[in-house]
Amino acid sequence: MKISKEGEKFLIDTKVYLITKGIKEEDVDAFLEDAELHLIEGEKKGKTVSDIFGDSPKEYAEELAKEMEKDKSGSIKSILGMIIGIGGYWLLTNILFGSPDNQFTLTNVQLIGYPIVLIITIIGMIVAFRMSSFKSKLVEFGMIYVIVMVPILLLVLLMFMNKWYGTPVLQLSTMQTYILAAIIFLLLLIGEVYALGWMGVFVLIVPLMIMFLFKDLEESNVFWGIAKVLLMYGSIYGLMKWSLKIEERKSMNKKFNKKRLLWIYQKLFPKKYYIGIFRGITFTFSCLFLFLAAGILFVDWNKLF
């Protein structure tokens, strides 16, 4: 039996909330397996998520987060992965779409400003996903967009500051720029596929395609530039949510298939039969062990050596 849309959303929101709290993903998945069983049993009896887990799913998740062990090393790895991913993506888009004559130039303002904005972006993403959990889809989408707009505005401010005060500290030739772009693209592609599977390809390529399509339009009208940014972040958000939903469904189908195979096995081999088989196997191995022990005790080792 499949769980309802409400139950599915509860499981996804709980997973996102607990992971953003730094809980071990293995512990989160173990809890979600139990929670899914409770949901299936409860929904069979006509109960809702509120009836099973209380009126406030967020408070329930908060209590869970307090009781569960936090994965500090895993959180550090995730944050480092986000720094490399987002930083590499910014660098790649700057090379492809922001470098005049396809020659990459790094200024002192960018060298200082990009890491600061990057840290704010990562904190904002974690806060956005945590705060938007257990909200309606409209509220969830709105909250994430509002919080994500902060680093976007900071990037715009950084762009103007770079024009006013930027001094080049590194400049590459066209060939060096292409080589750097290819290396960054391959590293990002490998990292995204490793982290998200085939969905990682879309997470990398879709925003790049949006930037390519809007490249000429945003030069004629600033509103096209705003639309481009909104579509980029919206596409990444949508793909990430889609990825979570697919993983949740895969997990559910895998558990369902295991239960179905167990049911078929139990029908083919009822308990009394496989107990008999187990006793027969045990008896056979016991005889072999006794035979081997007797051989070791009574063999004439002097004749063998």
C-alpha positions in Angstrom: 0.0 0.0 0.0 1.3 3.5 -0.9 1.1 6.3 1.5 -0.9 9.5 0.8 0.5 12.7 -0.6 0.3 14.2 2.8 2.3 11.3 4.3 4.9 11.5 1.5 5.3 15.3 2.1 5.7 14.7 5.8 8.5 12.1 5.2 10.4 14.4 2.7 10.0 17.5 5.0 11.2 15.5 8.0 14.2 14.3 6.1 15.2 17.8 4.9 14.7 19.3 8.4 16.7 16.6 10.2 19.6 16.7 7.6 19.8 20.5 7.8 20.0 20.0 11.6 23.2 17.9 11.0 21.7 14.5 11.9 23.3 11.4 10.4 21.6 10.5 7.2 21.7 6.8 8.1 19.8 7.6 11.4 17.3 9.7 9.5 16.6 7.0 7.0 16.2 4.4 9.8 13.6 6.7 11.5 11.8 7.3 8.2 11.5 3.6 7.6 9.7 3.2 11.0 7.7 6.4 10.3 6.5 5.0 7.0 5.3 1.8 8.5 3.4 3.8 11.1 1.9 5.9 8.3 0.8 2.9 6.3 -0.8 1.2 9.3 -2.4 4.5 10.5 -3.8 5.4 7.0 -5.3 1.9 6.7 -7.4 2.8 9.7 -8.3 6.2 8.2 -5.9 8.3 10.3 -4.1 11.5 9.1 -0.5 12.6 9.7 -1.7 14.8 12.5 -3.4 11.9 14.2 -0.3 9.8 14.0 2.5 12.3 14.7 0.7 15.1 16.4 -0.8 18.5 15.4 2.7 20.1 14.8 5.0 17.9 12.7 7.7 20.5 13.0 7.7 20.3 16.8 7.8 16.5 16.5 10.9 16.8 14.1 12.5 19.3 16.5 12.1 16.8 19.4 13.6 14.1 17.2 16.6 16.3 16.4 17.3 16.8 20.1 17.3 13.1 20.8 19.3 12.0 17.7 23.1 12.1 17.3 24.6 14.8 15.2 27.1 14.0 12.5 29.7 16.8 12.8 32.2 15.3 10.4 29.4 14.6 7.9 28.1 18.2 8.2 31.6 19.5 7.6 32.0 17.4 4.5 28.6 18.5 3.2 29.4 22.2 3.7 32.8 21.7 2.0 31.0 20.0 -0.9 28.6 23.0 -1.1 31.5 25.5 -1.0 33.2 23.6 -3.9 30.0 23.1 -5.8 28.6 26.7 -5.6 32.0 28.3 -5.8 32.9 26.2 -8.8 29.6 27.0 -10.5 30.0 30.8 -9.9 33.5 30.6 -11.3 32.3 28.6 -14.4 29.5 31.0 -15.2 31.9 34.0 -14.7 34.3 32.4 -17.2 31.6 31.5 -19.7 29.4 34.5 -19.6 31.2 37.3 -17.7 34.7 37.3 -19.2 35.3 39.8 -22.0 37.0 38.2 -25.1 36.8 34.9 -23.2 39.8 35.9 -21.1 39.2 35.2 -17.4 40.2 38.1 -15.0 40.1 37.9 -11.2 40.1 41.2 -9.3 40.9 41.9 -5.6 37.2 42.7 -5.0 36.1 39.4 -6.4 38.8 37.6 -4.5 37.5 39.0 -1.2 33.8 39.4 -2.0 33.0 36.0 -3.5 34.0 33.9 -0.5 31.9 36.2 1.8 28.9 35.9 -0.4 29.4 32.2 -0.8 29.3 31.7 3.0 26.2 33.8 3.3 24.6 31.8 0.4 25.3 28.4 2.1 23.9 29.6 5.4 20.9 31.1 3.6 20.2 27.8 1.8 20.3 25.8 5.0 18.1 28.2 6.8 15.7 28.4 3.8 15.2 24.7 3.6 14.9 24.3 7.3 12.3 27.1 7.7 10.3 26.1 4.7 9.8 22.5 5.9 6.2 21.5 6.9 4.8 24.6 5.1 2.4 24.6 2.2 4.1 24.5 -1.3 3.3 28.1 -2.0 4.7 29.4 1.4 7.7 27.0 1.0 8.5 28.3 -2.4 8.0 32.0 -1.3 10.2 31.7 1.8 13.1 30.1 -0.2 12.9 32.8 -2.9 12.9 35.6 -0.3 16.0 34.1 1.5 17.8 33.3 -1.8 17.3 36.9 -3.0 19.7 38.1 -0.3 22.9 36.6 -1.9 21.6 37.6 -5.3 21.4 41.3 -4.2 24.9 40.9 -2.7 26.2 39.6 -6.0 24.8 42.6 -7.8 26.4 44.9 -5.2 29.7 43.0 -5.6 29.4 43.5 -9.4 29.1 47.3 -9.0 31.9 47.4 -6.4 34.1 45.4 -8.8 33.5 48.0 -11.6 34.3 50.9 -9.2 37.2 49.5 -7.2 38.3 46.3 -8.8 42.0 45.8 -9.6 43.1 42.7 -11.6 45.2 40.2 -9.6 45.1 37.4 -12.2 44.5 37.3 -15.9 44.4 34.3 -18.2 44.7 34.0 -21.9 41.8 32.6 -24.0 43.3 29.1 -24.2 44.0 29.1 -20.5 40.4 30.2 -19.8 39.0 27.4 -22.0 41.1 24.8 -20.2 40.1 26.2 -16.8 36.4 26.1 -17.8 36.7 22.5 -19.1 38.4 21.4 -15.9 35.8 23.1 -13.6 32.9 21.7 -15.7 34.3 18.1 -15.5 34.9 18.4 -11.7 31.4 19.8 -11.1 29.8 17.1 -13.3 31.6 14.3 -11.5 30.8 15.8 -8.1 27.1 16.4 -9.0 26.7 12.8 -10.4 28.4 11.4 -7.3 26.2 13.3 -5.0 22.8 13.2 -6.8 23.2 10.5 -9.5 21.8 11.2 -13.0 19.8 14.1 -11.5 23.2 15.9 -10.9 23.6 16.3 -14.7 20.3 18.3 -14.9 21.3 20.4 -11.8 24.5 21.4 -13.6 23.3 21.8 -17.2 19.7 23.3 -16.8 20.9 26.5 -15.1 23.7 26.9 -17.7 21.2 26.6 -20.5 19.0 29.2 -18.9 22.0 31.6 -18.7 22.8 30.9 -22.3 19.3 31.6 -23.5 19.0 34.8 -21.5 22.5 36.1 -22.3 21.4 38.4 -25.1 18.0 39.2 -23.7 19.3 40.6 -20.4 21.5 43.1 -22.2 18.4 44.8 -23.8 16.2 44.8 -20.6 17.1 44.5 -17.0 13.9 42.6 -16.2 15.1 39.7 -18.4 18.2 39.5 -16.1 15.9 39.3 -13.0 13.8 36.6 -14.7 17.0 34.7 -15.6 18.1 34.6 -11.9 14.7 33.6 -10.7 14.4 30.8 -13.2 17.9 29.6 -12.4 17.3 29.3 -8.7 13.8 28.0 -9.3 15.1 25.3 -11.5 17.7 24.2 -9.0 15.2 24.2 -6.2 12.7 22.2 -8.3 15.3 19.6 -9.4 16.5 19.1 -5.8 12.9 18.6 -4.5 12.3 16.2 -7.4 15.4 14.3 -6.6 14.3 13.9 -2.9 10.9 12.7 -4.1 12.4 10.1 -6.5 14.7 8.8 -3.7 11.8 8.5 -1.3 9.7 6.6 -3.9 12.7 4.3 -4.7 13.1 3.6 -1.0 9.4 2.8 -0.6 9.3 0.6 -3.7 12.4 -1.3 -2.5 10.8 -2.0 0.9 7.6 -3.0 -0.8 9.4 -5.4 -3.1 11.2 -7.0 -0.1 7.9 -7.5 1.7 6.3 -9.0 -1.4 9.3 -11.4 -1.9 9.1 -12.4 1.8 5.4 -13.0 1.5 5.9 -15.2 -1.6 8.7 -17.1 0.1 6.5 -17.7 3.2 3.7 -19.0 0.9 6.0 -21.4 -0.9 7.9 -22.5 2.2 5.6 -22.3 5.3 7.2 -22.1 8.7 7.0 -25.8 9.4 8.9 -26.6 6.2 11.8 -24.2 6.5 12.2 -25.2 10.2 12.6 -28.8 8.9 15.1 -27.7 6.3 17.0 -25.7 8.9 17.2 -28.8 11.2 18.3 -30.9 8.3 21.1 -28.5 7.4 22.2 -28.3 11.0 22.2 -32.1 11.4 24.3 -32.5 8.2 26.9 -29.9 9.3 27.1 -31.5 12.8 27.8 -34.9 11.2 30.5 -33.4 9.0 32.1 -31.6 12.0 32.1 -34.9 14.1 33.6 -36.8 11.1 36.3 -34.2 10.7 37.1 -34.1 14.5 37.3 -37.9 14.5 39.7 -37.8 11.6 41.9 -35.3 13.4 42.0 -37.3 16.6 42.6 -40.8 15.2 44.7 -40.2 12.0 48.3 -41.5 12.2 50.2 -38.3 11.5 53.6 -40.1 11.4 52.5 -42.0 8.3 51.5 -38.8 6.6 54.7 -36.9 7.3 
